[in-house]
Amino acid sequence: MANDARGSIVLTADMRAVIRSAHLCFAATVTPEGLPNLSPKGTIRIWDDHHVFFLDIASPGTRANLAVHPWMELNVVDQLSRRGYRFFGHSTLHASGEIFERAVRIVVGEEKARYPVESVVLLEVHRAAPLISPGYWHVADESAMRAQWRERRVALEREFEDHLKLQGVFRVDR
Ligand SMILES: Cc1cc2nc3c(=O)[nH]c(=O)nc-3n(C[C@H](O)[C@H](O)[C@H](O)COP(=O)(O)O)c2cc1C
């Protein structure tokens, strides 16, 4: 994997494609007391060859942790391919300015919805490693994996819909 002068890696075409497809990452940070903190971020996007970002809309824990320990790991997995990447690096928080404006513009342009954004979390990726499901021991290749999971998803979603019929659907009171 290519390294540039600053020690960050170059995001490959496959990494970019997985991030775009997954549209969700899990962000791991460390609390000031040294405890783990993990939470999902659906606004993960590619910034440039060396950086990814997400919007801090409702992430007070992650924000507070990064202010003390700026190191972060993001896990991104494509649901059908059952593979993805872990990205590790140094993050910076941007509550205003050019990086903030551009990042918000990218996400709002895609989502067609506005959110109150506290800050943009920009990760310089120093290290990346693939995440591969052990399920690959039992399937021929990624196409077979995707075909299998497409089918399994139908069954899993039917089961979850049945659960919602009993429980009632979730709604946010505004
Ligand atoms: C699917 C999904 C996507 C989410 N995407 C984001 C996001 O992009 N940015 C954000 O700030 N919160 C997002 N959230 C909400 C946070 O993960 C949630 O508020 C969490 O409790 C924040 O924890 P933290 O403060 O420890 O980061 C998302 C939640 C879910 C379930």
PDBQT file of the ligand as one rigid body, heavy atoms in Angstrom, charges set to zero:
ROOT
HETATM    1  C1  LIG A 201     -27.291   4.108  11.142  1.00  0.00    +0.000 C 
HETATM    2  C2  LIG A 201     -26.824   5.244  11.992  1.00  0.00    +0.000 A 
HETATM    3  C3  LIG A 201     -26.071   6.245  11.413  1.00  0.00    +0.000 A 
HETATM    4  C4  LIG A 201     -25.617   7.316  12.182  1.00  0.00    +0.000 A 
HETATM    5  N1  LIG A 201     -24.863   8.289  11.591  1.00  0.00    +0.000 NA
HETATM    6  C5  LIG A 201     -24.395   9.311  12.338  1.00  0.00    +0.000 A 
HETATM    7  C6  LIG A 201     -23.541  10.298  11.761  1.00  0.00    +0.000 A 
HETATM    8  O1  LIG A 201     -23.159  10.249  10.602  1.00  0.00    +0.000 OA
HETATM    9  N2  LIG A 201     -23.120  11.316  12.557  1.00  0.00    +0.000 N 
HETATM   10  C7  LIG A 201     -23.495  11.416  13.878  1.00  0.00    +0.000 A 
HETATM   11  O2  LIG A 201     -23.071  12.345  14.547  1.00  0.00    +0.000 OA
HETATM   12  N3  LIG A 201     -24.303  10.491  14.436  1.00  0.00    +0.000 NA
HETATM   13  C8  LIG A 201     -24.743   9.439  13.717  1.00  0.00    +0.000 A 
HETATM   14  N4  LIG A 201     -25.540   8.489  14.279  1.00  0.00    +0.000 N 
HETATM   15  C9  LIG A 201     -25.942   8.661  15.684  1.00  0.00    +0.000 C 
HETATM   16  C10 LIG A 201     -24.829   8.317  16.660  1.00  0.00    +0.000 C 
HETATM   17  O3  LIG A 201     -24.179   7.102  16.309  1.00  0.00    +0.000 OA
HETATM   18  C11 LIG A 201     -25.446   8.185  18.076  1.00  0.00    +0.000 C 
HETATM   19  O4  LIG A 201     -26.009   9.439  18.456  1.00  0.00    +0.000 OA
HETATM   20  C12 LIG A 201     -24.442   7.709  19.072  1.00  0.00    +0.000 C 
HETATM   21  O5  LIG A 201     -25.071   7.481  20.311  1.00  0.00    +0.000 OA
HETATM   22  C13 LIG A 201     -23.306   8.705  19.278  1.00  0.00    +0.000 C 
HETATM   23  O6  LIG A 201     -22.388   8.162  20.187  1.00  0.00    +0.000 OA
HETATM   24  P1  LIG A 201     -21.039   8.904  20.518  1.00  0.00    +0.000 P 
HETATM   25  O7  LIG A 201     -21.420  10.224  21.121  1.00  0.00    +0.000 OA
HETATM   26  O8  LIG A 201     -20.347   8.002  21.461  1.00  0.00    +0.000 OA
HETATM   27  O9  LIG A 201     -20.327   9.061  19.204  1.00  0.00    +0.000 OA
HETATM   28  C14 LIG A 201     -25.965   7.393  13.553  1.00  0.00    +0.000 A 
HETATM   29  C15 LIG A 201     -26.717   6.362  14.139  1.00  0.00    +0.000 A 
HETATM   30  C16 LIG A 201     -27.139   5.298  13.369  1.00  0.00    +0.000 A 
HETATM   31  C17 LIG A 201     -27.928   4.206  14.017  1.00  0.00    +0.000 C 
ENDROOT
TORSDOF 0
